[in-house]
């Protein structure tokens, strides 16, 4: 069984649904946190006398700031987690409304158009901040570029350049939405491959009795998208090096092909990974007469990562 091999990876429906729900909850909690920071910051910027002129609006803002977030646990099923996510989405919506009300109070002398534009700028600023960690990880420098492009817009609103501000906001929102999708995909793929690595280590060390040659690590520590390299010694058949990339697994194996040993070992590995919700089938991609065998396991990644718990 010499040569390259590959395998599709499928994630159990409930595991994927739970991971998607947990990712959604995390995103919403982060968004609410940023909104609350922005609301508190705006309250400080508004003079007390001005706030006192709008008691009803300020009451709505204060009630939202004190609203508790629903509690959740990773032990919940996907339906329960999705219910939590819906409640958080409602709280987020009320937070955005509270932010808009504060903008209206702060800019009370401005016209309706100016208030709408300033509200959009504030919300976009919060969305940029909520993605800052992912940007710094996968696209260093992008968050600063967005902030610099956003920075002059309030002054342009003050100058009455509404058409130009609208155009710039539309461009920024489109670019940010595209970037958010890209970052979310990269993060989900990264979370999944680290989970696959965790399961792979348990199977190789604890169940197959293979030794680890060294601690798994990124091929390039400065690049989070580089392969995670995991090397083991089977003792009886030589070394196996796993390259866990964002989209698939590549394997370099020294296990001999005589007597079908190679097939049996990789079929056994795939079977043991199933209890972690990971489905693989290592197959040769090319046939080679070289003594060093190369196998490839392609992973069909879901939109989100998978739950990092072992199935009992």
N, C-alpha and C positions, 0 to 999 in steps of 0.2 A: 504493500500500500504506500509506495513512495510517491512523492510529489505534493503539490498543493491540494488542500482540502478546504471545504467550506461548510457552514451550517447556518440555517435560519434559526433565529431565536424568537420564540413566542412567549408572551407573558399571559398568565391566566387572567381571565376577564375580571374577576373580583379584585385581584391584586392591582391590576391596572386601574380599575375604577377607583379604588381606595387611594392610590397614589395621585391620580388626577385630582380627586377631591381634596387631599391634603395639600397639594401644590396650590390649588385654588384658594384654600383657607389661608395658607401662608402669604400668598400674594395680597389677599384682601386685608389681612391683619397689618401687613406692611404699609399698604395704601392708607388705612385708617390712622395708623401711627403718624405718617407724614402729614395727613390732613390735620390732625390734632396739633401737631407742631406748628403748622402754618396758621391755624386759627388762633392759637395762643400768641403767636408772634404778632399777628394783626391786631389783636385786642390791645397789646401793649403800645402799638403805634397810633391807636385812636385815642385822642384826649378824653378824659373822663366825662367832661361836659358834653361832648358829642355823643358818647355812649348813652348818657342819661336821656338824651333826646329820643332814643329809640328803645324804650323798655321792652316792648314785645319781641322785637328782633333779637335783642341781647338775651332774653329769657330762653328763646329757642336755642341759641348758640350754647348757653351755659348748660341746659338740660342735655344736649348732645354730648358735650365734653364729659359729663358725669355718667353717661350711659355705659353700663358694663358690657363687655364682650362675652358672648356665649362660650362656655368651656367645652373642650373636646378632648378625645383621647385617640391614639392610634389603634386602640383595641376596638373602636367602633367600626361598624360595617360601612360600606360605601353610601347606602341610603341615609344613614344617620349623619355621616360627614357632609353629604350634599345639603342636608337640611341646615346644618350649621353654616355652610357656605352661603346659603340663601339669606339667612339672618344677618350675616356679616355684610352681604351685598346691600341690604336695606340700610344698615348703619352707615356704610360708605356713602350711599346716595344722600342720606340726611346730612352727612358731613360736608359733601360738596355743596349742598344747599346752604348750610351754615356759612361756609366760606364765601359763597356768593353774597349772602346777606351782609357779611362784614365788609366786603368790598364796596357794596352799595353805601354802607354807613360811612366808610372812610372817604369815599369819593362823592359825598352827597351833592356837591355842586357841579358834578359832571353830568353830561347828558347820558341818555340810555345807551347810546352806541359806545361811548367811552367806557362805561361801566361793564358792558358785555365783553369788550376787548380785554380790559384789565383782569376780569374774572378768568377769561381763557388763559391769559398769561400766567396767572397765579397757579391755576390747576396744572398747566403744562410744566411749570417749574417743579411742582410737587411730584409729577409723574417722572420727570428726569431724575429727581433725587431718589425716588423709590427703586429705580433701576441702576443706581450708582454702583452698588456692589458687583452686580453682574457685568456692568460695563468695564469696571476696573479689572475684572478677572479675564474677560474674553476680548474686550476692545479697549485697551488702555488709552486714555486721553479723550475718548468720545464724550464723556460727561462734561468735561471742561469746554469742549467745542460747542456743545449744545447750550451751555450756560452763557458763553460769550455771545452767541447769536441771539439769545433771548434778552440779554442785559439791556440793549438800547431800546427795546420795544416800548416800555412804559413812557419814556421821554418822547418817543414818536407819537404816542397817543396824546400826550399833553400838547404836542404841536399840531394836533388835528390831522395827522397823516394816516387816517383810518384805512384807506384802500391798501396802502403799502403794508401796514401792519397786518391786515387780514391775509394778504398774500403770503407774507413771511410766516405767519402762524400756521397757515394751511400746509406750507412746505415742511415746517418743523414737525407738525403732528403726523404727517404722512411718513416722514423719515423715522420718527420715533416709533411709530407703530410697526414699521418693517423691522427696525432694529430689535424691538421687544420680542417679536416672533422668532428672530434669529437667535437671540440670547436664550430664550426659553427652550428652544430646541437643543442648543448646545448644552445647556445645564442639565436637561432631562437625559440626554445621551451620556453625559459625564457621570451623573448619579447612577445610571443603570450599569455602566461598565464597572464602577467601583463596587456595586453590589455583586455583580457577576464575579469579580475578583475575590470578594469575601467568601462567596460560596465555593469558588474554585479552590481556595486555600484550605477550606474545611475538608473538602473531598480529598484533595491530594495528600494533605498531612494526616488527617485523622482517620480517613477511611481506607486510603490506598497505601498509607505508610511511606509516601515519598518524602524525600528531604528537600528543604528549600536551600538553594545555592546562595541566595542573598535576599534581602528585604525588597519587596516589590517597589518600584519607583517609576516616575515619568522618565521617558527617554531623554527629554529636554526639560529640566526643572523650570526653565523660564517660559515654557510654552505649555499651558494647561491642555491644549488640544493634541499634544504629542502622545505616542503610545505609552501605555503602562506596561512595563516589562516584568514578567514573573517567570523565574527559572527554577525548575525542580530537577532532582536526580532520582530516577526510578530505581537505581542501584543495580538492577538486573538488565536494563535495556538502554542505559545511557540517559542523557539529559533531554528535557523538553523545555522549550522556551515559548511562553505565551506572549503575544503582542496584542493587548486589548486596546483597540482603536475606538474612536467615537462611534463608528458605524459597524464594525465587525471585529472578529477575532482572527488573528493569523498565528499559526503554530509551527515551530521548527522542531522536529522530532528526530531522535536517533534510535527509536525503537525498531528492531529488525522486522522485516516483512515476512520472513520465513514462517511457514505454518500458520499464517493468519494472525500472528501475535498482535501486530499493529492494529488490525481491525478490531479485535476483541478488546484491547485496552481502551481504545477511544470509544467503542460502543459502551463499555462499562462506565467510562467517565460520563458519557451523556446520560446514561441511566441514573446515575447517582445525583446528577445535577437537577433532575426532574423534581425532587422533593423541595427544591428551593424555588420552584416555579419557573425554572429555566429549561427550555427545550432546545437541544442542539443535535446536530447530525454532522459529524466531521467526515468529509469526503475529499478524495483527491481532485485537485483542480488541473494539475498537469502530471504527466508521467516523466520521471527522470531516472537516469542510470547512476546519478551521483550518490555517494554513500550517505550524504546528509539529506534527510527527508524534510519536506516543507508542506505543512497543512494549513488550511485556511477555514475559519468558521465564521460565516457572515451572519450578522445579527439583524433581524428585522425589528428596528427600534420603534417603540410606541411613541406617541406625542409627548408623554411625560415619563419620568423615571419610574422604577418599580419599588415596591415596599421593601425596606431593608430588614425583613424578619424571616426567619427560617420557618418553613411549613413543617408542622409536626406530623 
